[in-house]
Structure formats: C-alpha cells, structure tokens
Amino acid sequence: MWFKREIKNRRLHRGHLLDVKLRSDRVRATRTRLAAVGFCVLFGTVFGLYLLWRSGEWALDKFVYENSEFAIQSVEVQTDGVIAPEQLRRWSGVKLGANLIALDLASVKRNLELVSTIDSVSIERVLPRTLKIRVTERQPIAQVNVPRADSKNGIAISVIQLDADGFVMQPLDPRLCVIPLSQMNSQLPVVTGLNGYQLQAGHRVELPQAQAALKLIGAFKHSPMAGLVDLRRIDVSAPGVIVATTGQGGEITFALDNLEQQLRRWREIYDLGMSKNKMIASLDLAVANNVPVRWAENNFTPAVAPKILTPATLRRKNV
C-alpha cells in the first residue's frame, strides 16, 4: 500500500513539473517577442529622427546656407567717430559674397571690439543681401606719454590715450581717419604719474587719482574757468590729490571729489587776482578752509585760452 502511494505521488509530481516548464517557455517566448518589438520600435524611432535631422540639415544647406540669394552684396557701416568706414569693414572680416544667414555675428562683433578705440558694436541682418554695422567709438580726452626702449637702445616716447571712463586706447593712424589731423586736437591734457603696467589697451585704469583727473577734464569744459586757462598736465602720483598745471604756468591742487565746487572756488580766486592784476602761481583747493594761494611775481594779463576742437566736437556719422 505504501509502495503504490509513493508511485502515485511521483506521477503527480512529474506532471506538475512539466506544466510549469511549458508555462515558463511561453513566458520566455513572449518576453523575447516583446523585447524584439521594443528594439525595432526604438531603432526605427532613432533612425527616423536621424533621417529627419539629416534631411533638415540638407534642406538648410541647400535652400539657406548655400543659397546664392542670401550672398552679401552690401556692408553698410555707420560710426559716430572718425574711423573710415572702409577700415571698419576690413576689421570686421566680412567678405562680400559670404552667406548672410550663415554669418557668425558674434565673431564679427568680437573682431571689431578688439580694437581699443571702439566702445561698442551692433550688427543687423537686412535680408536678403545687406549687413548693417553700427559702431560707437571711444573719444580720447587725455593722453599718457610712456617711455619705452627703442631698437637703438635709446628711449622713445609712445603716446597712449584715455577716454572719459579711463579705458586705454592706442592712437589711431591718421590714414585710418576721415577727418584730417589739422581739424583734430593733437594736444590733449597729459596725465603723469601712471606706471606702464597700468596701461593695457582695451582695459580700464582704476586708480582713483586717474579717474579724478579724467572727471576734472570733463568738468573743466563746462566750468567757469573754461576759456580763461587751459589744462596742460595733471599729475596723479600723489595719494588723495591731483595737481593740474595750466598753460599759463599755474599749479592747482584738487581733492578727488567735489570737483565742480573746487572749480567755482578757483574762478572766485582767479577773479580776485585779476582785480589786483595778479596771476595765480599755485593754488591748493584740496584744503577746505583758508585756501593757500601764491601769486606769480611777474603779473600780466593772460591771453585767452584757444578753443580746441576735440574728436567729440567733430563726431558725425559716416556711411
């Protein structure tokens, strides 16, 4: 009896194992089919997107980037300064016949703004064949004479210019300008006391005394002293003050702030000296009270300072 029951149990056990094995094969086959279908769908999607991308790229090249209808035929240049438009075209690196749509505007802008005398550039595509470039130039208001060693082991003086914000510029070659030098000011006020390493073209001079000197030059043009004397040199080497030398031989010391007020005080003292037929030899406006003044020994009536034309006075648009 026990032997028969054991045989019966074995038969039942074998049938159960066979049934489980059949179900596992079906599940495995189903999973394989699903994986194959998923792979085909994924491959088809990727391949379709690739074909779509390549087709779009081909269409852009064929109908846009290589289309002769968008070949540049005109580069219009406008500037508010003195640089010749043709020179600006050369600096931009834009070639006639290049595709207007494919042109890298950022690269053109960068090419122009690498020139130290250029402040900002805006560029516009005018379809189908025109490129417009608008340039804002930096206007020099002062210069720095920097001694450098020349090829003969001597000392040569190179001129560096500064704009109102203190940006360093290399002077323009007269051949690149549309305004003759005879109409421009070649005798800008000279700033002294700066080191050569502070004067990197395209960079801003941050020294407080230098910034105050540039503000003084700008404020002087609209001050009560304009037309009576002219600024020839401003020394920025001393901390906390700047010392201006006039074309009439006077030395005026300024504090770094409240320059308009100091210029008014200068005019008051100047008028006082004129009433006594005296000229200022030195004046310290950095002192708040009891302004120290020294009068020149040889008194004379000063000549009126000549009116000087600066590039800012001559600003115009060139097309």
Secondary structure as UniProt FT lines:
FT   HELIX           2..60
FT   HELIX           61..65
FT   HELIX           68..70
FT   STRAND          74..79
FT   HELIX           85..92
FT   TURN            96..97
FT   TURN            100..102
FT   HELIX           105..113
FT   TURN            116..117
FT   STRAND          118..126
FT   TURN            127..129
FT   STRAND          130..137
FT   STRAND          140..149
FT   TURN            151..152
FT   STRAND          155..163
FT   TURN            164..165
FT   STRAND          167..169
FT   HELIX           174..176
FT   HELIX           181..183
FT   STRAND          190..192
FT   HELIX           196..198
FT   TURN            201..202
FT   HELIX           208..220
FT   TURN            221..222
FT   TURN            224..225
FT   TURN            227..228
FT   STRAND          231..235
FT   TURN            239..240
FT   STRAND          241..246
FT   TURN            247..248
FT   STRAND          251..255
FT   HELIX           259..275
FT   TURN            276..277
FT   STRAND          280..284
FT   TURN            285..286
FT   STRAND          293..295
FT   TURN            311..314
//
